[in-house]
């Protein structure tokens, strides 16, 4: 790559290279994206969090690219095959795919048919037939027959020569790149249902006889078809051309590209047909197969990236939903046979009552359920009813509506709440620690009530992947999904800020500079010594050193503390400036 990593990222983001250099220096120094976006604007000249996330992602990719480039240069150099032109080509490669195309001929590999043919002395035959099509292939091959070398006859010699040329054609980096891009722009993915799978695979019925160009395929279709193939319902084929183009007589456009590259043409000479057959063999048995694998990976990667973006966007919307605030809330976790689990939390989120009611089938204790809810709402001065949106949610919403109609004096408001991940929270180690004496089945109702009060504070207790805000989650790269969703949670938490005296350990662990272990230490210090009175007191927490303090202090709020600035987003390092204003 001729330009520096920083220069390339600057060009992609449309910013100055010095801005990127400053951001990279801060990231390498251990600063987080939220910290840089909020408190180092003067260094990066106001790069925002979205730009910094893209910068961070591209920096990771380009550094991996440079590591691979170095490894390839070392490998080819050790083989004694690195000349100036090859080195320039490797250094100019701008993507991992291009780099691997160049490296392919030099990649250590098991003994191939081409290698065996070379060892049998057949490379001069291959070179001769390619360089002089006027030679008769059988006559030329007869000279290379040698039983001691495993070349039994002229046909065996020609087979070896074909293997050598096939490898040569398939390892031409420039040609491979051109063929790949043509196949990407002209090809399509086709799906057919497997025999006998029509009933079992009914959910994939849209793809039983389906084809669409690669460039027009939306991510959800790609992932659906790949899942159908994985479940042995669909057969997928990556077709290099539309059917009408593929059905034209004569060599395909791809075969013509290979032929032109190696100056092969049918002019009626003795060797032309053999060379044309070799081109066809190389394309159909090797090059097309390898390009199909490449493009399948390209389709999957693009579909995964889009699915992860949707996941991240949906998660951000959920986390940043408007909190109901400090209002007593009655949480309902709907169910039929097992009943509706009920939990009442006060304005601070503390659990003050739990119960189970059975208004729906099979028990049908509707009136008793209404009476119980009215009693709980009155006793605990409930303002809000949070209803989980899972099984039996519509029936439970109707129950809450009737409660409101029959008891207008209670002034209740009902809200449907996403219960995604509530069951995961219920069985988690943190829930056991937070609600140790409560039955697992009731913890979900507590979570539903609290996530209406403060969605962000409650949802951070759950692994983001378990919140279920996207499609085909289990078909995506877990590393890619986790990295993206963790970044969303981190940005949301730090964008809002955290009350250090009320935040749970999971919430604190999402604050810039605070690990899960350090979050536990903050909570332990708070439990032992009482609420923090100042940000400066955070320095007394075990293992909270200067770097962690620098990163986290601005995002931690202290309400009603000794210094009003500790309740703001102003970083302690800026206090002297603010006080002079």
C-alpha positions in Angstrom: 0.0 0.0 0.0 1.6 3.3 -1.1 -0.1 5.6 1.3 0.1 5.3 5.1 -2.7 3.7 7.1 -3.6 7.1 8.6 -3.6 8.7 5.1 -5.9 6.0 3.7 -8.4 6.3 6.6 -8.3 10.1 6.3 -9.2 9.8 2.6 -12.0 7.3 3.3 -13.5 9.5 6.1 -13.0 12.8 4.3 -11.0 14.3 7.1 -7.4 15.5 7.5 -4.6 13.0 8.1 -3.5 14.8 11.3 -6.9 14.2 12.8 -6.6 10.5 12.2 -3.0 10.5 13.5 -4.2 12.1 16.7 -7.1 9.7 17.2 -4.8 6.7 16.5 -2.3 7.9 19.1 -5.1 8.3 21.7 -6.5 4.8 20.9 -3.1 3.2 21.1 -2.6 5.0 24.4 -5.6 3.2 25.9 -8.3 5.9 25.5 -11.8 4.8 24.6 -13.9 6.1 21.7 -16.4 7.8 24.1 -13.6 9.6 25.9 -11.9 10.8 22.8 -15.2 11.9 21.2 -16.2 13.9 24.4 -13.0 15.1 25.9 -10.4 15.2 23.2 -12.2 17.2 20.6 -9.3 19.7 20.4 -6.8 16.9 19.6 -8.9 15.2 16.9 -10.5 18.5 15.7 -14.0 17.3 16.6 -14.2 13.8 15.2 -17.5 12.4 16.4 -18.2 9.0 17.9 -19.5 7.6 14.6 -16.4 8.7 12.7 -14.2 7.3 15.5 -15.9 3.9 15.5 -15.4 3.7 11.7 -11.8 4.8 12.2 -11.2 2.2 14.9 -12.7 -0.6 12.6 -10.6 0.4 9.6 -7.5 0.8 11.7 -8.0 -2.8 12.8 -8.5 -4.1 9.3 -5.6 -2.2 7.8 -3.2 -3.2 10.5 -4.2 -6.8 9.9 -3.5 -6.2 6.2 0.0 -4.9 6.9 0.8 -7.8 9.2 -0.3 -10.2 6.4 1.7 -8.2 3.8 4.8 -8.5 5.9 4.3 -12.2 6.4 3.9 -12.7 2.7 7.0 -10.7 1.8 9.0 -12.7 4.3 7.6 -16.0 2.9 8.3 -15.2 -0.8 11.8 -13.8 0.2 12.7 -17.0 2.0 11.7 -18.9 -1.2 14.2 -16.8 -3.1 11.5 -15.6 -5.5 11.0 -12.0 -4.5 12.0 -9.7 -7.3 11.4 -5.9 -7.6 8.2 -6.2 -9.6 6.6 -8.8 -7.3 7.6 -6.8 -4.2 6.0 -3.6 -5.8 2.9 -5.6 -6.6 2.6 -6.9 -3.0 3.2 -3.5 -1.5 0.5 -1.9 -3.8 -2.2 -4.4 -2.8 -5.0 -2.5 -1.0 -7.2 -5.4 0.1 -6.7 -8.8 1.7 -8.3 -10.5 -1.4 -5.8 -8.8 -3.8 -2.9 -9.7 -1.5 -4.0 -13.4 -1.4 -4.4 -13.4 -5.2 -0.7 -12.3 -5.6 0.5 -14.8 -3.0 -1.3 -17.8 -4.4 1.5 -19.1 -6.7 4.0 -18.9 -3.8 1.8 -20.3 -1.1 3.2 -23.5 0.4 0.8 -26.3 -0.8 0.5 -30.0 -0.9 1.9 -31.7 -4.0 -0.5 -30.9 -6.8 -0.9 -32.6 -10.2 1.0 -29.6 -11.7 3.9 -30.1 -9.3 4.1 -33.8 -10.0 4.0 -33.0 -13.8 6.9 -30.5 -13.3 8.9 -33.1 -11.4 8.3 -35.4 -14.4 9.9 -32.8 -16.7 6.7 -31.8 -18.4 6.9 -28.0 -18.0 8.8 -27.5 -21.3 6.0 -29.4 -23.0 3.4 -27.0 -21.5 5.5 -23.9 -22.4 6.1 -25.2 -25.9 2.4 -25.9 -26.7 1.4 -22.5 -25.2 4.1 -20.6 -27.1 3.8 -22.4 -30.4 0.2 -23.6 -31.2 1.4 -24.7 -34.7 3.0 -27.8 -33.0 0.9 -31.0 -33.0 0.2 -31.8 -29.3 0.4 -35.6 -29.7 3.7 -35.4 -31.6 5.2 -32.9 -29.2 4.1 -35.0 -26.2 5.6 -38.2 -27.6 9.1 -36.9 -26.9 8.3 -36.6 -23.2 7.1 -40.2 -22.7 9.2 -41.8 -19.9 7.9 -44.8 -17.9 10.5 -44.2 -15.2 9.0 -40.7 -14.5 5.5 -42.0 -14.5 4.7 -40.7 -18.0 3.3 -43.8 -19.7 2.3 -42.3 -23.0 1.7 -39.1 -25.0 -1.8 -38.8 -23.4 -0.3 -38.8 -19.9 2.2 -36.2 -21.0 -0.5 -34.0 -22.3 -2.5 -34.5 -19.1 0.5 -33.3 -17.1 1.0 -30.3 -19.4 -2.7 -29.4 -19.0 -2.3 -29.5 -15.2 0.6 -27.1 -15.3 -1.2 -24.6 -17.5 -4.4 -24.9 -15.5 -2.4 -23.9 -12.4 -0.7 -21.1 -14.2 -4.0 -19.7 -15.5 -5.6 -19.9 -12.0 -2.7 -18.3 -10.2 -2.5 -15.1 -12.4 -3.5 -12.4 -9.9 -4.6 -9.8 -12.3 -6.7 -12.2 -14.3 -8.3 -13.7 -11.2 -9.2 -10.2 -10.0 -10.8 -9.3 -13.4 -12.8 -12.6 -13.5 -13.9 -12.2 -9.9 -15.3 -8.7 -10.5 -17.0 -9.8 -13.7 -18.6 -12.7 -11.9 -19.7 -10.4 -9.1 -21.4 -7.9 -11.5 -22.9 -10.4 -13.9 -23.5 -13.5 -11.8 -26.4 -14.6 -9.5 -27.2 -16.9 -6.7 -29.8 -19.6 -7.5 -31.6 -21.8 -5.0 -33.6 -25.0 -5.5 -35.4 -27.1 -2.9 -33.9 -30.5 -2.3 -36.0 -33.6 -3.3 -38.4 -34.5 -0.5 -37.8 -31.4 1.6 -40.8 -29.3 0.5 -42.8 -30.0 3.6 -40.0 -30.0 6.2 -38.6 -26.8 4.7 -41.8 -24.9 4.2 -40.4 -21.8 5.9 -37.9 -21.5 3.0 -40.7 -21.8 0.4 -39.8 -18.4 -1.1 -36.5 -19.9 -2.2 -37.6 -23.3 -3.6 -37.0 -21.9 -7.1 -35.3 -18.6 -6.8 -32.5 -16.7 -8.4 -31.2 -13.1 -8.1 -28.1 -11.2 -9.2 -25.4 -11.0 -6.5 -25.5 -7.2 -6.6 -29.3 -7.0 -6.0 -29.5 -9.5 -3.1 -30.5 -7.9 0.2 -28.8 -9.3 3.3 -31.8 -11.0 4.8 -32.2 -13.1 1.6 -28.6 -14.1 1.6 -28.7 -15.2 5.2 -32.1 -17.0 4.7 -30.7 -19.0 1.7 -27.5 -19.9 3.5 -29.5 -21.1 6.5 -31.8 -23.1 4.2 -28.6 -24.8 2.7 -27.3 -25.4 6.2 -30.5 -27.1 7.2 -30.3 -29.3 4.1 -33.5 -27.8 2.6 -31.9 -25.8 -0.3 -29.2 -26.4 -2.9 -27.4 -23.2 -3.7 -25.5 -22.5 -6.9 -23.4 -19.4 -7.7 -24.0 -18.9 -11.5 -21.4 -16.8 -13.3 -23.9 -15.5 -15.9 -27.6 -15.1 -16.5 -29.1 -18.2 -18.1 -29.4 -16.7 -21.6 -25.7 -15.8 -21.6 -24.6 -19.2 -20.3 -26.6 -21.0 -23.0 -24.9 -19.2 -25.9 -22.8 -21.6 -28.0 -19.0 -21.5 -27.9 -16.7 -20.4 -25.2 -18.1 -18.3 -22.3 -17.0 -14.7 -21.8 -14.8 -15.9 -18.9 -13.0 -18.5 -21.1 -12.5 -15.8 -23.7 -10.9 -13.5 -21.0 -8.5 -16.3 -20.0 -7.7 -17.1 -23.6 -6.9 -13.4 -24.4 -4.7 -13.1 -21.4 -2.5 -15.9 -22.6 -2.8 -15.1 -26.3 -4.8 -18.3 -27.1 -7.0 -18.1 -30.2 -8.6 -20.7 -32.5 -6.9 -20.1 -35.9 -7.1 -23.7 -37.1 -3.6 -24.5 -36.0 -2.8 -28.1 -34.6 -2.5 -26.9 -31.0 -5.4 -24.4 -30.9 -8.1 -27.0 -30.0 -6.0 -28.5 -27.2 -5.3 -25.1 -25.8 -9.0 -24.1 -26.0 -9.9 -27.3 -24.2 -7.3 -26.5 -21.5 -8.8 -23.0 -21.0 -12.3 -24.5 -20.7 -11.0 -27.2 -18.2 -9.1 -24.5 -16.1 -12.2 -22.3 -15.9 -14.8 -25.0 -15.2 -12.9 -27.3 -12.8 -10.7 -24.8 -10.9 -11.1 -21.1 -11.4 -14.9 -20.9 -11.3 -14.9 -23.1 -8.2 -12.5 -20.9 -6.4 -14.2 -17.7 -7.4 -17.5 -19.2 -6.2 -16.0 -19.8 -2.8 -14.6 -16.2 -2.8 -18.0 -14.7 -3.8 -19.9 -16.8 -1.3 -17.7 -15.4 1.4 -18.1 -11.9 0.0 -21.9 -12.3 0.0 -21.9 -13.7 3.5 -19.6 -11.0 4.8 -21.7 -8.1 3.3 -24.9 -9.7 4.6 -23.4 -10.1 8.0 -22.2 -6.5 8.1 -25.6 -5.2 7.2 -27.4 -7.5 9.7 -25.0 -6.4 12.4 -25.7 -2.7 11.5 -29.5 -3.4 11.8 -28.9 -5.1 15.2 -26.8 -2.2 16.4 -29.4 0.4 15.3 -32.3 -1.5 16.9 -30.3 -1.9 20.1 -29.4 1.8 20.2 -33.1 2.7 19.8 -34.1 0.3 22.6 -31.4 1.5 25.0 -32.1 5.1 24.4 -35.9 4.8 24.7 -37.2 7.6 27.0 -37.1 6.4 30.6 -40.3 6.7 32.6 -38.2 7.9 35.5 -38.6 7.5 39.3 -42.2 6.3 39.4 -43.6 3.2 41.1 -44.2 0.5 38.5 -46.1 -2.8 38.4 -44.4 -5.2 36.0 -46.4 -8.0 34.3 -44.6 -11.0 32.7 -47.5 -12.6 30.8 -48.1 -16.3 30.5 -51.0 -18.8 30.1 -50.5 -22.1 31.9 -47.9 -20.8 34.4 -49.8 -17.6 35.1 -48.8 -13.9 34.8 -45.9 -13.1 37.1 -46.3 -9.8 38.9 -43.6 -7.5 40.5 -44.0 -4.1 42.0 -41.0 -1.8 42.3 -40.9 1.5 44.0 -39.6 4.8 42.5 -36.0 3.7 43.1 -36.4 0.3 41.5 -36.5 -1.6 44.8 -38.8 -4.6 44.8 -41.7 -4.2 47.2 -44.1 -7.0 46.2 -44.4 -10.0 44.0 -47.2 -12.4 43.1 -48.6 -14.7 40.4 -52.1 -14.3 39.0 -54.0 -16.7 36.6 -56.5 -14.7 34.6 -56.1 -16.7 31.3 -56.8 -20.2 30.2 -56.8 -22.8 31.7 -57.4 -21.2 35.2 -59.6 -18.2 33.9 -59.4 -16.4 37.3 -60.0 -13.0 35.7 -61.9 -11.3 38.5 -59.5 -12.5 41.2 -56.6 -11.3 39.1 -58.2 -7.8 38.7 -58.8 -7.6 42.5 -55.2 -8.6 43.2 -53.7 -6.0 40.8 -56.0 -3.3 42.1 -54.9 -4.1 45.7 -51.2 -4.0 44.8 -51.5 -0.8 42.8 -53.3 1.0 45.7 -51.1 -0.3 48.4 -47.9 0.7 46.7 -49.1 3.9 45.0 -48.3 2.5 41.5 -48.3 4.9 38.6 -47.3 2.7 35.7 -48.0 -0.8 34.5 -45.3 -2.4 32.3 -46.5 -5.4 30.3 -44.0 -7.8 28.6 -44.7 -8.2 24.9 -44.3 -12.0 24.8 -46.8 -14.9 25.0 -50.2 -13.8 26.3 -49.3 -10.2 26.1 -52.5 -9.1 24.2 -54.7 -10.9 26.7 -52.7 -9.3 29.6 -52.9 -5.9 28.0 -56.7 -6.3 27.9 -56.6 -7.2 31.7 -54.6 -4.0 32.4 -57.0 -2.0 30.3 -59.9 -3.3 32.3 -58.1 -2.5 35.6 -57.6 1.1 34.5 -61.3 1.4 33.4 -62.6 0.0 36.6 -60.3 2.0 38.9 -59.9 5.5 37.4 -59.0 6.7 40.9 -55.7 4.9 40.7 -54.7 7.0 37.7 -52.7 4.2 36.1 -51.0 4.2 32.7 -50.1 1.0 30.9 -47.2 0.5 28.6 -46.1 -2.5 26.5 -42.4 -3.2 27.0 -40.0 -5.5 25.1 -39.3 -8.5 27.3 -36.5 -9.6 25.1 -33.7 -11.1 27.3 -35.8 -11.0 30.5 -35.5 -14.8 30.8 -31.8 -14.7 30.2 -31.5 -12.0 33.0 -33.7 -14.1 35.3 -31.3 -17.1 35.2 -28.1 -15.0 35.2 -25.5 -14.9 38.0 -26.1 -11.2 38.5 -29.8 -11.7 39.0 -29.0 -14.3 41.6 -26.8 -11.8 43.3 -29.3 -8.9 42.9 -32.4 -10.8 43.8 -31.1 -13.8 45.8 -34.3 -14.8 47.6 -36.6 -14.4 44.6 -37.9 -17.3 42.5 -36.3 -17.3 39.0 -39.8 -17.0 37.4 -40.5 -13.7 39.1 -37.2 -12.0 38.3 -38.4 -11.4 34.7 -41.4 -9.3 35.9 -38.9 -7.2 38.0 -36.8 -6.7 34.9 -39.8 -5.7 32.8 -40.9 -3.1 35.4 -37.4 -1.6 35.8 -36.7 -1.4 32.1 -39.7 0.9 31.8 -38.3 3.1 34.5 -34.8 3.2 33.0 -34.2 1.0 29.9 -30.5 1.7 29.7 -29.7 0.9 33.3 -31.7 -2.4 33.2 -30.8 -3.7 29.7 -27.0 -3.4 30.3 -27.4 -6.2 32.8 -28.1 -8.5 29.8 -25.7 -9.7 27.2 -26.6 -7.5 24.2 -26.8 -10.6 21.9 -29.6 -11.9 24.1 -31.8 -8.8 23.7 -33.0 -10.2 20.3 -33.3 -7.0 18.2 -32.2 -8.5 14.8 -32.6 -11.4 12.4 -30.4 -14.5 11.9 -28.4 -13.8 15.0 -27.0 -17.4 15.2 -25.8 -17.2 11.6 -23.6 -14.2 12.2 -20.0 -14.0 13.3 -20.2 -13.9 17.1 -17.0 -11.9 17.3 -18.3 -9.3 14.8 -21.7 -9.1 16.5 -20.4 -8.8 20.0 -17.8 -6.1 19.1 -20.5 -4.0 17.4 -23.2 -4.4 20.1 -20.7 -3.8 22.9 -19.7 -0.6 21.1 -23.3 0.5 20.9 -23.9 -0.1 24.6 -20.6 1.7 25.5 -21.6 4.7 23.4 -25.1 4.8 24.8 -24.0 4.5 28.5 -21.3 7.1 28.1 -23.5 9.4 26.1 -26.1 9.5 28.9 -23.7 9.3 31.9 -24.1 7.3 35.0 -25.0 8.1 38.6 -22.1 6.4 40.4 -24.0 6.2 43.7 -26.9 4.2 42.3 -25.5 2.3 39.2 -25.2 -1.4 39.2 -21.9 -3.2 38.5 -22.9 -4.2 35.0 -23.8 -0.5 34.2 -20.6 0.8 35.7 -18.6 -1.8 33.7 -19.8 -0.1 30.4 -18.4 3.2 31.4 -15.2 4.3 29.6 -12.1 3.0 31.4 -14.0 0.7 33.9 -13.6 -3.1 33.6 -16.0 -5.5 35.2 -13.6 -6.1 38.1 -13.2 -2.4 38.7 -17.0 -1.9 38.6 -17.3 -4.5 41.4 -14.6 -2.6 43.4 -16.6 0.6 43.0 -19.8 -1.0 44.3 -17.9 -2.7 47.1 -16.3 0.6 48.1 -19.8 2.3 48.0 -21.4 -0.4 50.1 -18.6 -0.2 52.7 -18.0 3.6 52.9 -21.4 5.0 51.8 -22.2 7.2 48.8 -19.4 9.0 47.0 -19.4 12.7 47.9 -17.0 13.7 45.1 -15.4 12.5 41.9 -12.0 12.8 43.6 -13.1 10.1 46.1 -13.1 7.6 43.2 -9.3 7.6 43.5 -9.7 5.7 46.8 -11.3 2.7 45.0 -8.9 -0.3 44.8 -7.2 -0.6 41.4 -8.7 2.7 40.0 -5.5 4.3 38.9 -4.8 7.6 37.1 -5.5 6.3 33.6 -8.9 4.7 34.6 -9.8 7.9 36.5 -9.0 10.0 33.4 -11.1 7.9 31.2 -14.2 7.4 33.5 -14.4 10.5 35.7 -16.3 12.7 33.2 -19.0 10.1 32.6 -19.7 9.4 36.3 -22.2 11.8 38.0 -22.5 12.6 41.7 -25.9 14.1 42.5 -26.0 16.4 45.5 -22.3 16.0 46.2 -19.7 18.5 47.6 -19.0 20.1 44.2 -21.9 20.9 41.7 -19.5 20.3 38.8 -19.3 16.6 39.9 -23.0 16.3 38.8 -22.2 17.6 35.3 -20.5 16.2 32.2 -17.5 18.6 32.7 -14.3 16.6 33.1 -12.3 17.3 36.4 -9.3 18.3 34.3 -11.5 21.3 33.0 -12.7 22.4 36.4 -10.1 25.2 36.8 -11.2 26.7 33.4 -14.9 26.5 34.3 -14.3 28.2 37.6 -12.4 31.1 36.0 -15.4 31.7 33.7 
